[in-house]
Amino acid sequence: MIKEGKFGPQEAISLITITIVARVFFTSPSVITRFVGSAGWLMTLISAATALVIFSLVYLLLRKWPGKNLIDIYELSAGRFIGSIFSLALFAGFLIDGSALLREFTEVMKVYVLPVSPPSYIMGLFLIGVLIVSIYGLETQARLARVLAPVLFIGLVAVLILAGQNYSIHRLSPFFGYGLDKIIIRGIRRNSVYGYSIIAAIIAGSLQGLEHIKKVGYASIIISAILISGCVLCFSLTFPYYTAQEITSPLYEMVSLIDYGRFFQRLDTIFLFTWNIATLLAVTVEVYMAASIYCKVFRIQDIRPIIASMCVLTFTIAITPSDLEEVALGYVNRLREYLWLGVLIPVIITLLLSTIKDRKKRKPAKTKKSR
């Protein structure tokens, strides 16, 4: 079994929260606005509430198999063949979503920062960083996230506060956007952005018991929901919803509008630091999770060669889309709406199988007592 080290809940919460929140830097707020209008901040809270319910089912499954991670539980409950299919579905989800995030980052960088650079050049340099950080292991990533989390949080909050000069409350009208029904339906369907809380179940062996896993899962979803909802709310306060849906990177546009005089404007560097570091860590976590799941399924002891292969696969998948629109409305939007099914369905099936096995184990005991 691969060694992923030990770390506490603060490190795990920082790691998962950064992985989740990194999505808000790119096209997601604009896509949300296309679907629900000015009520995107409310829709994302509904997504978080749905993710909390799904994580509760995952936690219930972990309680039935104490000391085991989710990959082990799939195999022990459903058998190696079916369990491997469930695990490989998770593997594919992490790999494809990490690739989509990388391409999204690359396209936004081309629009605002590096318009002449080819996508392959940006992605290649980025993946070198991903490879280096991944090779140092999960424990290093978690401890790095714990160190960077306060810096990233302060940087994000600072730009949101400084952008306050452009906020206008009337832009939140109509309050329920395109309708409460659309908010609820889209909110439930797009809960996958908070689904990375399942990382806590995959790395269960690195955490100290079920209570830590529970704390990490719930805290990461709640903290991420507050941050993402706050960012989308600030975005809605800055731009009217009918123009906001056309903006490539809403938060970058918000930062570029900050102007407090000749010597205090264009604070792009603060945002770019937050943006680049958070995205690097998020893609690294996804690539590492894909490699870790693959190694656990196929009983591979050394993860380092697999990480290198995953980086190559990530590059290959990321280079496939033709443009940003295909990435945002094709890959990213579909992943946000359907990826959660790859978690929920296997968890429910595994829960049912575990319950049936528990009942079969209890039946002989009851028969002996009656005799």
C-alpha positions in Angstrom: 0.0 0.0 0.0 1.3 3.5 -0.9 2.3 5.7 2.1 0.5 9.0 2.1 1.5 10.2 5.6 -0.4 11.5 8.5 -1.8 15.0 9.1 -4.5 16.7 11.1 -8.0 18.2 10.3 -6.7 21.7 9.8 -4.4 20.6 7.0 -7.1 18.5 5.4 -9.7 21.2 5.6 -7.2 23.7 4.0 -6.4 21.3 1.2 -10.0 20.5 0.3 -11.3 24.0 0.7 -8.6 25.4 -1.6 -9.4 22.7 -4.2 -13.1 23.7 -4.1 -12.8 27.4 -4.0 -10.3 27.6 -6.9 -13.2 27.1 -9.3 -14.6 30.5 -8.5 -11.7 32.3 -10.2 -12.7 31.3 -13.7 -15.8 31.0 -15.7 -18.2 29.3 -13.2 -19.8 32.6 -11.9 -20.6 33.6 -15.4 -22.1 30.2 -16.3 -24.1 30.3 -13.1 -25.5 33.7 -14.1 -26.6 32.4 -17.5 -28.7 29.8 -15.7 -30.2 31.7 -12.7 -29.6 35.4 -13.3 -28.7 37.5 -10.3 -29.3 34.8 -7.7 -26.2 32.7 -8.3 -25.0 33.4 -4.7 -28.2 31.7 -3.4 -28.0 28.8 -5.9 -24.5 27.9 -4.7 -25.7 27.7 -1.1 -28.3 25.1 -2.2 -25.5 23.2 -4.0 -23.6 23.1 -0.7 -26.6 21.9 1.2 -27.0 19.1 -1.3 -23.3 18.2 -1.0 -23.7 18.0 2.8 -26.5 15.4 2.4 -24.3 13.4 0.0 -21.3 13.6 2.3 -23.5 12.4 5.2 -24.2 9.2 3.2 -20.5 8.8 2.6 -19.8 9.3 6.3 -22.5 6.7 7.2 -20.7 4.2 4.9 -17.4 4.9 6.6 -19.0 4.2 10.0 -19.9 0.8 8.8 -16.3 0.1 7.9 -14.1 1.8 10.5 -10.4 2.1 9.7 -11.1 1.7 5.9 -11.0 4.3 3.1 -13.6 4.6 0.5 -11.7 2.5 -2.1 -11.3 -0.4 0.3 -15.0 -0.2 1.3 -16.1 -0.4 -2.4 -14.1 -3.6 -2.8 -15.1 -5.2 0.5 -18.8 -4.5 0.0 -19.3 -5.0 -3.8 -16.4 -7.3 -4.6 -13.2 -6.5 -6.4 -14.7 -6.2 -9.9 -17.7 -4.0 -9.1 -15.7 -2.1 -6.5 -12.9 -1.4 -9.0 -15.5 0.0 -11.4 -16.8 2.3 -8.7 -13.3 3.4 -7.8 -12.3 3.9 -11.5 -15.3 6.2 -11.9 -13.9 8.4 -9.2 -10.5 8.1 -10.9 -11.9 9.3 -14.2 -13.8 12.2 -12.4 -10.7 13.5 -10.8 -8.6 13.2 -13.9 -11.1 14.8 -16.3 -12.0 17.6 -13.9 -8.4 18.4 -13.2 -7.8 18.6 -16.9 -10.8 20.9 -17.4 -9.6 23.1 -14.6 -6.1 23.3 -16.1 -7.5 24.2 -19.6 -9.8 26.8 -18.0 -6.9 28.3 -16.2 -4.9 28.3 -19.4 -7.6 30.0 -21.5 -8.2 32.7 -18.9 -4.5 33.4 -18.7 -4.4 33.8 -22.5 -7.2 36.3 -22.4 -5.9 38.5 -19.6 -2.2 37.9 -19.1 -0.4 35.9 -21.9 -2.3 36.4 -25.1 0.5 35.4 -27.4 1.6 32.2 -25.6 0.3 28.9 -27.0 -1.9 26.8 -24.6 0.6 23.9 -24.7 3.4 26.2 -23.4 1.3 27.4 -20.4 0.0 24.0 -19.6 3.4 22.4 -19.9 5.1 24.8 -17.5 2.1 24.5 -15.1 2.3 20.7 -15.1 6.0 20.7 -14.3 5.0 22.5 -11.0 2.1 19.9 -10.5 4.6 17.0 -11.0 7.1 18.4 -8.5 4.6 19.1 -5.8 2.8 15.7 -6.3 6.0 13.7 -6.1 6.6 15.1 -2.5 3.4 13.3 -1.5 0.0 14.0 0.0 1.3 15.0 3.5 3.5 17.7 1.9 0.5 19.0 -0.1 -1.7 19.1 3.0 0.9 21.0 5.1 1.6 23.4 2.2 -2.2 24.1 2.0 -2.2 24.8 5.7 0.5 27.4 5.4 -0.9 29.0 2.3 -4.6 29.0 3.3 -4.4 32.2 5.5 -2.4 34.0 2.8 -4.9 33.0 0.1 -7.9 33.9 2.3 -6.5 37.3 3.2 -5.7 38.0 -0.5 -9.2 37.0 -1.6 -11.0 38.9 1.1 -8.8 42.0 0.5 -9.7 42.2 -3.2 -13.4 41.7 -2.5 -13.3 44.5 0.1 -11.4 46.9 -2.1 -13.8 46.2 -5.0 -16.6 47.5 -2.8 -16.5 50.9 -4.4 -18.2 49.4 -7.4 -20.9 47.5 -5.6 -24.6 48.5 -6.1 -27.4 46.7 -4.3 -29.9 47.3 -7.1 -28.0 44.9 -9.3 -29.3 42.0 -7.2 -32.8 42.7 -8.6 -34.7 40.5 -9.3 -33.7 38.8 -6.0 -34.7 35.3 -7.2 -33.1 35.7 -10.6 -34.9 33.7 -13.3 -37.2 32.0 -10.7 -36.9 30.1 -7.4 -37.6 26.8 -9.3 -34.5 27.3 -11.5 -32.4 28.2 -8.5 -33.4 25.0 -6.6 -33.1 22.6 -9.6 -29.7 24.1 -10.7 -28.5 24.2 -7.2 -29.2 20.5 -6.6 -27.7 19.5 -10.0 -24.5 21.6 -9.6 -23.5 20.3 -6.2 -20.4 18.6 -7.7 -18.2 21.6 -7.1 -18.5 20.8 -3.4 -18.1 17.1 -4.0 -14.3 17.3 -3.4 -15.2 16.8 0.2 -15.1 13.1 -0.7 -11.3 13.4 -0.7 -11.6 13.1 3.1 -13.1 9.6 2.6 -10.4 8.6 0.1 -7.5 9.7 2.3 -9.2 8.3 5.5 -6.0 6.4 6.4 -4.1 9.7 6.7 -6.6 11.2 9.2 -7.1 10.2 12.8 -10.4 8.5 13.0 -14.0 9.0 11.9 -14.6 12.2 13.9 -11.7 13.9 12.1 -13.2 12.7 8.7 -16.6 14.1 9.7 -15.1 17.4 10.8 -13.0 17.7 7.6 -15.9 16.9 5.3 -18.5 19.2 6.8 -16.1 22.1 7.6 -14.6 22.1 4.1 -18.1 22.3 2.5 -19.4 25.0 4.8 -16.3 27.2 4.6 -16.2 26.8 0.8 -19.9 27.6 0.5 -19.4 30.9 2.4 -16.4 31.9 0.3 -17.9 31.0 -3.1 -21.3 32.5 -2.3 -19.6 35.7 -1.1 -17.5 35.9 -4.3 -20.6 35.3 -6.5 -22.6 37.9 -4.5 -19.8 40.5 -4.9 -19.7 39.7 -8.6 -23.5 40.2 -8.9 -23.2 43.5 -7.0 -20.6 44.7 -9.5 -22.0 43.7 -12.9 -25.7 43.6 -14.1 -26.7 40.0 -14.6 -27.4 40.5 -18.3 -23.8 41.6 -19.0 -22.2 39.4 -16.3 -22.8 36.2 -18.2 -20.5 37.3 -21.0 -17.4 38.0 -18.7 -14.6 35.4 -19.0 -13.2 35.8 -15.5 -15.5 37.8 -13.2 -13.2 38.2 -10.3 -10.3 39.4 -12.5 -12.6 42.0 -14.0 -13.6 43.1 -10.5 -10.0 43.5 -9.5 -9.1 45.5 -12.7 -11.8 48.0 -11.8 -10.4 48.9 -8.4 -9.3 52.5 -8.5 -8.4 54.6 -5.4 -6.3 57.2 -7.0 -3.2 57.2 -9.2 -1.0 55.1 -6.8 -3.7 52.6 -5.8 -5.2 50.9 -8.8 -4.7 47.8 -11.0 -4.2 45.4 -8.1 -4.0 42.4 -10.5 -0.8 41.1 -8.8 -2.6 40.4 -5.5 -5.3 38.5 -7.3 -2.9 36.7 -9.7 -0.9 35.4 -6.8 -4.1 34.0 -5.1 -5.3 32.7 -8.4 -2.1 30.9 -9.6 -1.2 29.3 -6.2 -4.8 28.1 -5.5 -5.1 26.7 -9.0 -1.7 24.9 -8.8 -2.6 23.3 -5.6 -6.1 22.3 -6.8 -4.8 20.7 -10.0 -2.1 19.0 -8.0 -4.6 17.5 -5.6 -6.8 16.2 -8.4 -3.9 14.6 -10.3 -2.6 13.1 -7.1 -6.0 11.7 -6.1 -6.4 10.1 -9.6 -2.9 8.5 -9.2 -3.7 7.4 -5.7 -7.0 5.7 -6.6 -5.3 4.0 -9.6 -2.6 2.6 -7.4 -5.1 1.4 -4.8 -7.2 -0.3 -7.4 -4.3 -2.1 -9.2 -2.2 -2.7 -6.0 0.7 -0.5 -7.2 3.2 0.4 -4.4 5.2 3.2 -6.0 3.0 6.2 -6.9 5.7 8.4 -8.5 5.8 6.8 -12.0 2.0 6.9 -12.0 2.0 10.6 -11.1 4.1 11.3 -14.2 1.7 9.3 -16.4 -1.3 11.2 -14.9 0.4 14.5 -15.8 0.8 13.3 -19.4 -2.9 12.2 -19.4 -4.0 15.5 -17.9 -2.1 17.4 -20.6 -3.6 15.2 -23.4 -7.2 15.7 -22.1 -6.7 19.4 -21.4 -5.4 20.1 -25.0 -8.4 18.4 -26.6 -11.1 21.2 -26.4 -10.9 23.7 -29.2 -11.7 26.9 -27.3 -12.8 28.4 -23.9 -16.5 28.1 -24.8 -16.2 24.4 -25.3 -14.4 24.1 -22.0 -16.8 26.3 -20.0 -20.1 25.1 -21.4 -19.1 21.6 -22.4 -16.6 20.1 -20.0 -16.9 22.2 -16.9 -20.7 22.7 -17.0 -21.4 19.0 -17.6 -18.9 17.9 -14.9 -20.6 20.3 -12.4 -24.0 18.9 -13.2 -23.4 15.2 -13.5 -20.2 14.3 -11.7 -22.0 13.9 -8.3 -23.9 10.9 -9.7 -20.6 9.1 -9.9 -20.3 9.5 -6.1 -23.9 9.2 -5.0 -24.9 6.0 -7.0 -21.9 3.9 -5.9 -22.3 5.1 -2.3 -26.0 4.1 -2.2 -25.3 0.7 -3.7 -22.4 0.1 -1.3 -24.6 1.2 1.6 -27.3 -1.3 0.6 -24.8 -4.1 0.2 -23.2 -3.4 3.5 -26.6 -3.4 5.3 -27.5 -6.7 3.7 -24.2 -8.2 4.8 -24.7 -6.9 8.3 -28.2 -8.5 8.5 -26.8 -11.9 7.3 -24.1 -11.8 10.0 -26.7 -11.1 12.7 -29.2 -13.9 11.7 -27.2 -16.9 13.0 -26.8 -15.2 16.4 -30.5 -14.7 16.7 -31.3 -18.3 15.7 -28.9 -19.7 18.4 -30.6 -17.6 21.1 -34.1 -18.8 20.1 -33.0 -22.4 20.4 
